[in-house]
Amino acid sequence: MQTYEDTTCKVVYGVNELSLDLGGKSIRGIWKMLEQVLNLPRETTVSVNGQTVADDHIVRAGDEIEFLKPAGVKGLAA
């Protein structure tokens, strides 16, 4: 039986948590792929394994990718 545990990355945004096969992809590509699915704001900061990374960072299988909404975004337009 083949397992996919070794090829997936954990993606976290707020209460959303996904396991996706993203190894070898750039943060820019991942953001574009998940922008509408997770309703990611343009100002989102991205960290991989707890470290803030640039858009051209390439993730590896097993990485934890977290999209962080900037402080003060909730209710900003009110």
Order of alpha helices (4+ residues) and beta strands (2+ residues): beta-beta-alpha-beta-beta-beta
